[in-house]
């Protein structure tokens, strides 16, 4: 295995999560007795360029042609996108003469706000089903994977973009160099590129191992993202820390022909990474112990619930939840079922662990003792949505970064931490 950024064979093991199925490959009832393919999930860091990465054992085409994730099912995520569009339009003076392109535009969760503002735009989305949902919202959407050929075609038809948005896609592309060149091709020489990507600082320092799954090929610090974009002729000139997905980076980049110096907050984030040891290989090696601690604590809690006849169900069926369930070996004996707002997942089963997925109303009807929230990064939104769990004395529990309760009796979780 060679580093996909610098091309050298100098990769060091950081965390081996075993072999798991692709996290968005939910099973139908008719597939439960069929073989299920699994792939090694082994996180490594490059000694030379420090890019965190896993082997590219599946392709984007395996995952994103027909996709189970619809962004608009998260109210907080839609609001986040709305705020971003308003702020970007003001910052960049976008208007009716501008052109905005979003790569991996999903179901139009973001570009619907661009359309509402009267700014011409185009979404590029490879998944047929979610792209159709975007068009249903009135968002112009092209069903395709972005590559240099498509970027040239878009520029030929519509002109170069004043703003290219690539939120939560930069980790999903194994061809870092080709994807970077395609982004640069889309962008006007005086344009802006905005990327949001989970910050590897939080992955490593907080033990957020569940963000590691086969659809995420690499995991960026500001240092490594800056190096990757520079190879495509793009210069990061600003960066922000944002709370989404348990802590993300928002990168602002421009073509390197633009004479612009990075902001002070860019250097502040670089400094925080260096202080955490992430500009050296050794800083990454503590992730294994943090990950094992989470597994032991969660399993201890669930086994205690089982022994005391306390029923536990899940909320959500996100990709990260499937990494957590498979690594911890949690199946329906410890988690009876989980629920999800996405109707696509109802009646299906989680990959690997085969836990049934039901509609959200099942929790209120069933009144379990404990609800384990798998999309823990949406804690504020989901704690409010699930406050009714206390009506029958139920407990709402979040597994990461440390096991904790949001509703109910906190001492029940706290006792397991000891």
Legacy VTK file of the C-alpha trace (Angstrom):
# vtk DataFile Version 3.0
C-alpha trace
ASCII
DATASET POLYDATA
POINTS 418 float
0.000 0.000 0.000
1.380 3.377 -1.068
0.363 6.730 0.379
-2.232 8.217 -1.920
-0.910 11.729 -1.394
2.885 11.456 -1.611
3.119 7.998 -3.202
5.666 6.587 -0.753
5.590 3.245 1.049
5.999 4.616 4.572
2.672 3.870 6.248
2.451 3.192 9.988
-0.450 1.354 11.648
-2.645 3.573 13.844
-5.851 1.564 14.412
-7.002 -1.830 13.143
-10.801 -2.161 13.401
-10.914 -5.649 11.896
-12.984 -6.540 8.834
-16.404 -4.939 8.370
-18.961 -4.596 5.568
-19.474 -1.248 3.822
-21.366 0.903 6.303
-24.173 2.008 3.960
-24.889 -1.501 2.646
-28.125 -2.089 4.569
-29.616 -5.561 4.186
-33.079 -6.594 3.109
-34.833 -9.452 4.902
-34.184 -11.685 1.881
-30.411 -11.171 2.252
-30.006 -12.296 5.856
-29.058 -15.854 4.930
-26.704 -14.817 2.121
-22.952 -14.223 2.453
-22.002 -10.649 3.275
-18.686 -9.266 1.973
-16.369 -7.629 4.500
-13.181 -5.642 4.018
-10.267 -4.835 6.331
-10.683 -1.482 8.086
-7.148 -0.494 9.020
-6.174 3.126 9.614
-2.575 4.136 8.891
-0.578 7.360 8.809
2.144 8.249 6.323
5.516 8.949 7.929
6.394 11.323 5.105
3.317 13.555 4.571
1.224 12.553 7.661
-1.961 11.775 5.727
-4.268 9.438 7.689
-5.788 6.867 5.359
-7.247 3.412 4.858
-6.757 1.156 1.829
-9.111 1.900 -1.060
-10.769 -1.532 -1.081
-14.107 -0.337 -2.442
-14.815 2.358 -5.016
-17.089 5.414 -4.812
-19.206 3.716 -7.481
-19.832 0.843 -5.066
-21.378 3.223 -2.560
-22.740 6.353 -4.150
-24.613 5.248 -7.276
-27.613 4.409 -5.076
-27.175 6.002 -1.659
-29.022 5.556 1.625
-28.118 8.938 3.144
-30.382 11.959 2.632
-28.955 15.130 4.195
-32.326 16.798 4.686
-33.402 14.298 7.352
-31.266 16.255 9.813
-32.948 19.554 10.697
-29.764 20.964 12.212
-27.785 20.102 9.078
-30.266 21.938 6.837
-30.046 24.974 9.132
-26.257 24.758 9.049
-26.372 24.833 5.244
-28.782 27.779 5.223
-26.490 29.788 7.483
-23.468 28.910 5.355
-25.173 30.097 2.155
-26.187 33.418 3.713
-22.701 34.014 5.102
-20.922 32.982 1.894
-23.178 35.166 -0.263
-22.361 38.151 1.946
-18.648 37.384 2.187
-18.167 36.816 -1.554
-20.820 39.270 -2.778
-22.706 36.554 -4.666
-25.752 37.539 -6.687
-27.715 36.947 -9.855
-24.557 37.298 -11.977
-22.653 34.674 -9.960
-22.422 30.917 -10.394
-22.207 28.392 -7.554
-21.420 24.685 -7.980
-21.765 22.138 -5.203
-19.999 18.796 -5.558
-21.781 15.869 -3.889
-24.881 18.044 -3.516
-27.005 15.181 -2.148
-30.741 15.958 -1.994
-30.436 19.722 -2.433
-30.174 20.418 1.307
-27.751 23.342 0.615
-28.404 24.505 -2.931
-32.105 24.972 -2.205
-31.019 28.043 -0.242
-28.863 29.241 -3.161
-31.863 28.887 -5.475
-34.028 30.796 -2.996
-31.466 33.620 -2.983
-31.695 33.936 -6.779
-28.111 32.824 -7.378
-27.536 30.551 -10.410
-26.210 27.178 -9.344
-25.621 23.554 -10.254
-25.392 20.442 -8.124
-23.180 17.520 -9.140
-24.434 14.376 -7.388
-23.548 10.781 -8.349
-26.462 9.062 -6.566
-29.532 8.721 -8.757
-32.028 8.555 -5.912
-30.883 11.554 -3.890
-30.210 13.575 -7.047
-33.812 13.008 -8.054
-34.905 14.351 -4.662
-32.855 17.497 -5.283
-34.453 18.082 -8.662
-37.819 17.663 -6.964
-36.852 20.648 -4.804
-36.110 22.723 -7.887
-32.329 22.395 -7.595
-30.552 21.929 -10.960
-28.625 18.702 -10.502
-26.363 16.678 -12.757
-26.119 12.970 -11.945
-22.434 12.162 -12.272
-19.158 11.740 -10.450
-16.930 14.788 -10.713
-13.796 14.339 -12.759
-11.719 16.660 -14.931
-13.694 15.856 -18.077
-17.004 16.730 -16.427
-15.494 19.886 -14.906
-14.404 21.059 -18.356
-17.871 20.308 -19.741
-19.593 22.319 -16.987
-17.276 25.275 -17.533
-17.894 25.073 -21.285
-21.662 25.114 -20.780
-22.070 27.460 -17.812
-18.749 29.204 -17.301
-16.354 28.882 -14.377
-17.748 28.987 -10.856
-17.346 31.898 -8.473
-17.821 29.479 -5.585
-17.358 25.718 -5.514
-18.674 23.964 -2.415
-17.454 20.483 -1.491
-18.934 19.623 1.895
-18.276 16.185 3.390
-16.989 14.707 0.154
-13.233 15.328 0.330
-12.725 12.198 2.429
-14.803 10.067 0.049
-12.516 10.338 -3.004
-9.471 8.044 -3.190
-8.026 9.903 -6.195
-6.962 12.992 -4.262
-4.894 14.448 -7.086
-7.505 13.973 -9.815
-10.320 15.306 -7.648
-8.258 18.355 -6.723
-7.554 19.102 -10.385
-11.262 18.778 -11.177
-12.109 21.278 -8.425
-9.520 23.675 -9.807
-10.925 23.284 -13.322
-14.422 24.215 -12.122
-13.177 27.325 -10.373
-12.739 30.774 -11.893
-9.236 32.218 -11.576
-10.551 34.679 -8.982
-13.006 32.198 -7.450
-13.327 30.528 -4.054
-13.446 26.901 -2.981
-15.095 25.956 0.316
-14.585 22.482 1.762
-15.990 21.049 4.979
-14.372 17.865 6.238
-14.169 16.125 9.596
-11.072 17.281 11.447
-8.614 14.471 12.150
-7.589 16.423 15.262
-10.885 15.378 16.878
-10.704 11.850 15.517
-7.342 11.294 17.199
-7.504 13.384 20.373
-11.122 12.493 21.272
-11.127 8.899 20.041
-13.850 9.427 17.425
-13.032 6.125 15.763
-16.542 5.615 14.388
-15.854 8.172 11.673
-13.496 5.570 10.173
-15.318 3.511 7.559
-14.707 2.281 4.049
-16.371 5.237 2.347
-13.890 7.577 4.104
-10.597 6.931 2.395
-8.569 9.619 4.168
-8.796 11.879 7.240
-7.427 15.400 7.156
-5.680 17.776 9.447
-5.335 21.332 8.197
-1.707 20.531 7.432
-2.469 17.545 5.191
-5.472 19.190 3.508
-3.296 22.200 2.666
-0.668 19.911 1.144
-3.244 17.964 -0.871
-4.893 21.072 -2.319
-1.539 22.685 -3.083
-0.738 19.739 -5.352
-3.766 20.768 -7.459
-2.862 24.450 -7.684
-5.120 25.552 -4.833
-3.980 27.581 -1.837
-5.789 27.439 1.509
-6.093 31.057 2.673
-8.496 30.665 5.592
-9.819 27.939 7.874
-12.548 27.665 10.492
-13.349 25.169 13.221
-17.034 24.224 13.043
-19.013 21.838 15.278
-20.551 19.568 12.631
-19.838 15.812 12.684
-18.168 16.063 16.068
-15.788 18.805 14.937
-14.930 19.721 11.348
-12.706 22.020 9.346
-14.072 24.543 6.885
-11.349 25.355 4.384
-11.375 28.398 2.123
-9.043 28.005 -0.853
-8.263 29.998 -3.975
-6.301 29.315 -7.152
-2.624 29.789 -6.446
-2.502 32.568 -9.030
-4.354 34.741 -6.495
-1.949 36.667 -4.303
-3.437 36.089 -0.852
-1.841 35.344 2.511
-3.484 32.955 5.001
-5.429 34.448 7.894
-4.344 34.377 11.523
-6.935 31.710 12.367
-5.364 29.446 9.708
-2.089 29.624 11.627
-3.874 29.240 14.977
-5.363 25.912 13.857
-2.021 24.713 12.517
-0.481 25.583 15.867
-3.164 23.654 17.793
-2.488 20.588 15.631
1.223 20.859 16.299
0.647 21.245 20.042
-1.424 18.030 19.959
1.494 16.202 18.348
-0.230 15.752 14.980
2.668 17.112 12.963
4.565 13.987 13.970
3.697 10.303 13.596
3.846 9.672 17.332
0.873 11.935 17.969
-1.448 9.499 16.201
-0.546 6.356 18.098
-2.711 7.009 21.168
-5.922 6.493 19.183
-5.887 2.730 19.701
-6.018 2.947 23.510
-8.804 5.567 23.384
-10.815 3.378 21.021
-10.442 0.273 23.181
-11.575 2.236 26.241
-14.789 3.284 24.482
-15.535 -0.306 23.478
-14.968 -1.704 26.963
-17.072 0.991 28.606
-19.994 0.637 26.190
-20.035 -3.164 26.332
-19.890 -3.101 30.118
-22.911 -0.816 30.192
-24.935 -2.891 27.705
-24.121 -6.165 29.461
-25.187 -4.634 32.752
-28.483 -3.568 31.149
-28.961 -7.115 29.864
-28.269 -8.626 33.269
-30.772 -6.297 34.948
-33.461 -6.860 32.256
-33.302 -3.250 31.040
-34.317 -3.092 27.391
-32.012 -1.106 25.075
-32.854 0.130 21.565
-31.013 2.480 19.245
-31.780 5.778 17.603
-30.378 6.323 14.123
-28.671 4.100 11.583
-25.783 6.282 10.361
-22.651 4.985 8.710
-20.595 5.809 11.807
-23.000 3.782 13.923
-22.208 0.702 11.880
-18.490 1.063 12.554
-19.280 1.303 16.268
-21.630 -1.704 16.261
-19.316 -3.946 14.261
-16.142 -3.060 16.159
-17.845 -3.571 19.514
-19.639 -6.750 18.396
-23.065 -5.368 19.346
-25.981 -7.356 17.933
-29.685 -7.653 18.614
-29.166 -9.445 21.935
-27.797 -6.171 23.341
-29.561 -3.674 21.040
-33.024 -4.991 20.119
-33.498 -2.661 17.156
-32.719 0.855 16.026
-34.899 3.483 14.354
-34.233 6.029 11.634
-36.086 8.925 9.999
-35.096 7.725 6.530
-37.914 5.505 5.128
-35.389 3.815 2.833
-33.925 2.020 5.855
-37.198 0.838 7.414
-37.543 -2.949 7.348
-33.837 -3.345 6.591
-30.996 -4.496 8.816
-27.669 -2.949 9.762
-24.691 -4.332 7.834
-22.700 -6.962 9.658
-24.623 -6.841 12.938
-28.083 -7.423 11.360
-29.971 -5.233 13.833
-33.536 -4.440 12.615
-34.285 -0.840 11.618
-37.743 0.515 12.375
-39.610 3.813 12.058
-38.957 6.430 14.808
-42.473 6.066 16.244
-41.510 2.599 17.506
-39.703 4.111 20.507
-42.780 5.880 21.909
-44.917 2.796 21.270
-42.420 0.402 22.824
-41.149 2.477 25.782
-37.676 0.910 26.196
-35.554 1.570 29.270
-32.580 2.945 27.332
-32.195 4.626 23.931
-28.617 4.512 22.626
-28.107 7.385 20.163
-25.747 6.347 17.360
-25.437 9.761 15.610
-23.979 11.208 18.827
-22.684 14.261 16.963
-26.293 15.539 16.743
-26.684 15.543 20.525
-28.320 18.965 20.903
-30.876 18.326 18.157
-31.706 14.772 19.214
-31.870 15.417 22.937
-34.634 17.928 22.229
-36.408 15.602 19.788
-36.258 12.637 22.168
-37.142 14.414 25.403
-40.363 12.353 25.557
-38.266 9.326 26.581
-38.398 10.618 30.177
-42.210 10.275 30.139
-41.819 6.619 31.164
-38.523 6.995 33.025
-36.383 6.095 30.021
-32.743 7.049 29.603
-31.044 8.646 26.599
-27.410 7.579 26.229
-24.629 8.785 23.920
-21.639 6.474 23.330
-18.937 8.960 22.251
-16.576 10.635 22.930
-17.320 9.139 26.378
-20.390 7.216 27.493
-22.870 9.680 28.966
-26.558 10.292 29.522
-28.593 13.288 28.392
-31.930 12.272 29.906
-32.743 10.045 32.832
-30.461 8.910 35.652
-26.832 9.920 34.969
-25.454 7.666 37.721
-26.390 4.576 35.680
-23.854 5.469 32.985
-21.415 6.960 35.428
-21.175 3.702 37.365
-19.940 1.959 34.229
-17.225 4.561 33.685
-15.670 3.515 36.993
LINES 1 419
418 0 1 2 3 4 5 6 7 8 9 10 11 12 13 14 15 16 17 18 19 20 21 22 23 24 25 26 27 28 29 30 31 32 33 34 35 36 37 38 39 40 41 42 43 44 45 46 47 48 49 50 51 52 53 54 55 56 57 58 59 60 61 62 63 64 65 66 67 68 69 70 71 72 73 74 75 76 77 78 79 80 81 82 83 84 85 86 87 88 89 90 91 92 93 94 95 96 97 98 99 100 101 102 103 104 105 106 107 108 109 110 111 112 113 114 115 116 117 118 119 120 121 122 123 124 125 126 127 128 129 130 131 132 133 134 135 136 137 138 139 140 141 142 143 144 145 146 147 148 149 150 151 152 153 154 155 156 157 158 159 160 161 162 163 164 165 166 167 168 169 170 171 172 173 174 175 176 177 178 179 180 181 182 183 184 185 186 187 188 189 190 191 192 193 194 195 196 197 198 199 200 201 202 203 204 205 206 207 208 209 210 211 212 213 214 215 216 217 218 219 220 221 222 223 224 225 226 227 228 229 230 231 232 233 234 235 236 237 238 239 240 241 242 243 244 245 246 247 248 249 250 251 252 253 254 255 256 257 258 259 260 261 262 263 264 265 266 267 268 269 270 271 272 273 274 275 276 277 278 279 280 281 282 283 284 285 286 287 288 289 290 291 292 293 294 295 296 297 298 299 300 301 302 303 304 305 306 307 308 309 310 311 312 313 314 315 316 317 318 319 320 321 322 323 324 325 326 327 328 329 330 331 332 333 334 335 336 337 338 339 340 341 342 343 344 345 346 347 348 349 350 351 352 353 354 355 356 357 358 359 360 361 362 363 364 365 366 367 368 369 370 371 372 373 374 375 376 377 378 379 380 381 382 383 384 385 386 387 388 389 390 391 392 393 394 395 396 397 398 399 400 401 402 403 404 405 406 407 408 409 410 411 412 413 414 415 416 417
